[in-house]
Amino acid sequence: MITNPLTVTLDHGQVTEITGGAWTPAVYVLLVVGTVICGRLWRLLPSMRKGSESRS
């Protein structure tokens, strides 16, 4: 699950309280992992392109 359960409390059709809906720790882990992977690809792709140009 990406977020905690969201609870909305209504009183006579008006919202009186909203609780929950926060990101779970898994979201933060995925954010860090995704950032590291993107950073690695950012440096890897240009070096792959330079290597293929020198071979041809």
C-alpha positions as CSV (number, residue, x, y, z in Angstrom):
1,M,0.0,0.0,0.0
2,I,1.3,3.4,-0.9
3,T,-0.7,5.5,1.6
4,N,-2.3,5.0,4.9
5,P,-6.1,4.7,4.9
6,L,-7.9,8.0,4.6
7,T,-10.8,8.8,6.9
8,V,-13.1,11.8,6.3
9,T,-15.6,12.7,9.0
10,L,-18.8,14.5,8.0
11,D,-21.3,16.4,10.2
12,H,-24.5,17.5,8.5
13,G,-22.8,17.4,5.1
14,Q,-19.7,19.4,6.2
15,V,-16.3,18.0,6.5
16,T,-15.2,18.2,10.1
17,E,-12.0,16.1,10.1
18,I,-9.7,14.4,7.7
19,T,-7.1,11.9,9.0
20,G,-4.7,9.5,7.4
21,G,-3.6,9.5,3.7
22,A,0.1,9.8,4.6
23,W,2.8,8.1,2.6
24,T,4.0,4.8,4.0
25,P,7.7,4.1,4.5
26,A,7.7,2.0,1.4
27,V,7.2,5.1,-0.7
28,Y,10.3,6.7,0.7
29,V,12.3,3.6,0.0
30,L,11.1,3.5,-3.6
31,L,11.8,7.2,-4.0
32,V,15.5,6.7,-2.9
33,V,15.9,3.6,-5.0
34,G,14.4,5.3,-8.1
35,T,16.7,8.3,-7.6
36,V,19.8,6.1,-7.4
37,I,18.8,4.2,-10.5
38,C,18.1,7.4,-12.5
39,G,21.4,8.8,-11.4
40,R,23.2,5.7,-12.5
41,L,21.5,5.8,-15.9
42,W,22.2,9.5,-16.3
43,R,25.9,8.8,-16.1
44,L,25.8,5.4,-17.9
45,L,23.9,6.4,-21.1
46,P,26.3,9.2,-22.3
47,S,29.3,6.9,-21.8
48,M,27.6,4.2,-23.8
49,R,26.9,6.6,-26.6
50,K,30.5,7.8,-26.7
51,G,31.7,4.2,-26.8
52,S,29.5,3.3,-29.7
53,E,30.6,6.4,-31.7
54,S,34.3,5.6,-31.4
55,R,33.8,2.0,-32.6
56,S,32.1,3.1,-35.9
